Amino acid sequence: MKNTFPRPPSPAVVANNVARKLTTALPGVIKRLPEPPFVLQKKVGEKLLGNLMAEQLEMGEFDFLEGKWLKISINDMGLAFFLTFHEDKLQLSNQVTQADVSFSGDSREFILLASRKEDPDTLFFQRRLVIEGDTELGLYIKNSIDGIDFDNWPSWLNQSIQKIASVVSETDELN
């Protein structure tokens, strides 16, 4: 009798399984990590936003946020931050008395939004992303996000977002 051993999974299958497990576990892991000082988060976040949104900032597409605060809450990660437009740039804060509008949802919804794997209207109408507060301002922000040309972002960032979104989508299909 011939001994046969099971064939090991391909590297692609192993990589997808690992990525799926990491994507599922990541929000809980991030929630437990010590939070970096906000001054560092602010400096890095504002620089990143300035670079990624340079074209929109130059065209004045965020001027409507002058004097207004947007709160973004990523519920499953326990993260929240505030965003405004001031002195010709997007600025972050971790403490605002009152946000004019807030967007909240789990990380997977924000990933699907950034990757364009889900339509923003679908995410909001299904209440997977929630707008609260000044709804008119929220819809203006949603439309501005929808108009961002992510193709102008660095290819490594777009590829990373697409890969993470694919894993999130595959995980959804399995559930």
C-alpha positions as CSV (number, residue, x, y, z in Angstrom):
1,M,0.0,0.0,0.0
2,K,1.4,3.4,-1.0
3,N,1.6,6.1,1.7
4,T,0.2,9.4,0.5
5,F,0.5,12.6,2.4
6,P,-1.9,15.4,2.1
7,R,-0.8,18.1,-0.2
8,P,0.1,21.3,1.7
9,P,-1.9,24.4,0.8
10,S,-0.3,26.8,-1.8
11,P,1.5,29.9,-0.5
12,A,-1.3,32.0,-1.8
13,V,-3.9,30.1,0.2
14,V,-1.7,30.3,3.3
15,A,-1.2,34.1,2.8
16,N,-4.9,34.7,2.3
17,N,-5.7,32.7,5.5
18,V,-3.1,34.7,7.5
19,A,-4.4,38.0,6.0
20,R,-8.0,37.0,6.8
21,K,-7.1,36.2,10.4
22,L,-5.0,39.4,10.8
23,T,-7.8,41.5,9.4
24,T,-10.3,40.0,11.8
25,A,-8.1,40.3,14.8
26,L,-6.5,43.7,14.0
27,P,-9.3,45.9,15.5
28,G,-9.0,44.1,18.9
29,V,-5.2,44.3,18.8
30,I,-5.1,48.0,18.0
31,K,-7.6,48.6,20.8
32,R,-5.2,47.1,23.3
33,L,-2.1,48.9,22.1
34,P,-0.8,51.8,24.1
35,E,-1.9,55.0,22.3
36,P,1.0,57.2,21.0
37,P,1.1,60.7,22.3
38,F,-1.5,62.9,20.4
39,V,1.1,65.4,19.5
40,L,2.8,62.7,17.4
41,Q,-0.5,61.5,15.9
42,K,-1.4,65.1,15.0
43,K,2.0,65.8,13.3
44,V,2.0,62.5,11.3
45,G,-1.8,62.6,10.5
46,E,-1.8,66.3,9.3
47,K,1.3,65.7,7.2
48,L,-0.2,62.6,5.6
49,L,-3.5,64.3,5.0
50,G,-1.8,67.3,3.5
51,N,0.2,65.1,1.1
52,L,-2.7,62.8,0.2
53,M,-5.2,65.6,-0.3
54,A,-2.9,68.2,-1.8
55,E,-4.8,68.5,-5.0
56,Q,-8.2,69.0,-3.2
57,L,-6.7,71.4,-0.8
58,E,-5.2,73.5,-3.6
59,M,-8.5,73.6,-5.4
60,G,-10.3,74.7,-2.2
61,E,-12.4,71.6,-1.9
62,F,-12.2,71.6,1.9
63,D,-12.9,75.3,2.5
64,F,-16.5,74.4,3.6
65,L,-14.9,72.8,6.7
66,E,-13.5,76.1,7.9
67,G,-14.7,76.6,11.5
68,K,-16.5,73.3,11.4
69,W,-15.5,70.0,13.1
70,L,-16.0,66.5,11.8
71,K,-15.7,63.6,14.3
72,I,-14.6,60.3,12.9
73,S,-15.2,57.2,15.1
74,I,-13.8,53.8,14.2
75,N,-15.9,51.9,16.7
76,D,-14.3,48.4,16.7
77,M,-10.9,49.9,17.2
78,G,-12.0,52.4,19.9
79,L,-10.5,55.3,17.9
80,A,-12.0,58.8,17.5
81,F,-10.5,62.0,16.2
82,F,-11.7,65.4,15.0
83,L,-10.9,67.1,11.7
84,T,-11.3,70.7,10.5
85,F,-9.9,73.0,7.9
86,H,-8.0,76.0,9.2
87,E,-5.1,78.1,7.8
88,D,-5.3,76.4,4.4
89,K,-4.8,72.9,5.8
90,L,-6.6,70.0,7.4
91,Q,-6.0,69.9,11.1
92,L,-6.6,67.2,13.7
93,S,-7.6,67.4,17.3
94,N,-8.4,64.8,20.0
95,Q,-10.5,67.2,22.1
96,V,-13.4,69.2,20.7
97,T,-16.3,70.4,22.8
98,Q,-18.9,69.8,20.1
99,A,-18.5,68.3,16.6
100,D,-20.7,69.7,14.0
101,V,-21.1,66.3,12.3
102,S,-19.8,62.8,13.1
103,F,-19.2,59.7,11.0
104,S,-19.0,56.4,12.8
105,G,-18.6,52.8,11.8
106,D,-16.3,49.8,12.1
107,S,-12.9,49.7,10.4
108,R,-14.2,47.3,7.7
109,E,-16.7,49.9,6.4
110,F,-14.0,52.6,6.3
111,I,-11.7,50.2,4.4
112,L,-14.5,49.4,1.9
113,L,-15.2,53.1,1.5
114,A,-11.5,53.9,0.8
115,S,-11.1,51.0,-1.6
116,R,-14.3,51.8,-3.5
117,K,-15.4,48.2,-3.1
118,E,-18.6,49.6,-1.6
119,D,-20.6,52.6,-2.7
120,P,-20.6,55.3,0.0
121,D,-24.4,55.7,-0.4
122,T,-24.9,52.0,0.3
123,L,-22.7,52.2,3.4
124,F,-24.7,55.1,4.8
125,F,-28.2,54.0,3.7
126,Q,-27.6,50.6,5.3
127,R,-26.4,52.4,8.4
128,R,-23.0,50.6,8.3
129,L,-21.5,54.1,8.4
130,V,-23.6,56.6,10.4
131,I,-23.8,60.3,9.9
132,E,-25.0,62.3,13.0
133,G,-25.3,66.0,13.6
134,D,-25.5,68.5,10.7
135,T,-26.7,66.2,8.0
136,E,-26.2,68.7,5.3
137,L,-22.6,69.2,6.2
138,G,-22.3,65.4,6.5
139,L,-23.6,64.8,3.0
140,Y,-21.3,67.5,1.7
141,I,-18.3,65.7,3.3
142,K,-19.6,62.3,2.0
143,N,-19.8,63.8,-1.5
144,S,-16.3,65.3,-1.2
145,I,-14.9,61.9,-0.1
146,D,-16.7,60.3,-3.0
147,G,-15.0,62.8,-5.4
148,I,-11.5,62.1,-4.2
149,D,-9.3,60.6,-6.9
150,F,-7.5,57.8,-5.1
151,D,-5.6,57.0,-8.2
152,N,-3.4,60.0,-7.4
153,W,-2.3,58.5,-4.1
154,P,0.9,56.5,-4.0
155,S,0.5,53.1,-5.7
156,W,1.8,51.2,-2.7
157,L,-0.9,52.8,-0.6
158,N,-3.7,52.0,-3.1
159,Q,-2.4,48.4,-3.5
160,S,-2.4,48.0,0.3
161,I,-5.9,49.3,0.6
162,Q,-7.1,47.1,-2.2
163,K,-5.5,44.0,-0.7
164,I,-7.0,44.7,2.8
165,A,-10.4,45.3,1.2
166,S,-10.2,42.1,-0.8
167,V,-9.5,40.2,2.4
168,V,-12.4,42.0,4.2
169,S,-14.7,41.2,1.3
170,E,-13.6,37.5,1.3
171,T,-14.2,37.3,5.0
172,D,-17.7,38.7,4.5
173,E,-18.4,36.1,1.9
174,L,-17.4,33.3,4.2
175,N,-19.7,34.5,7.0
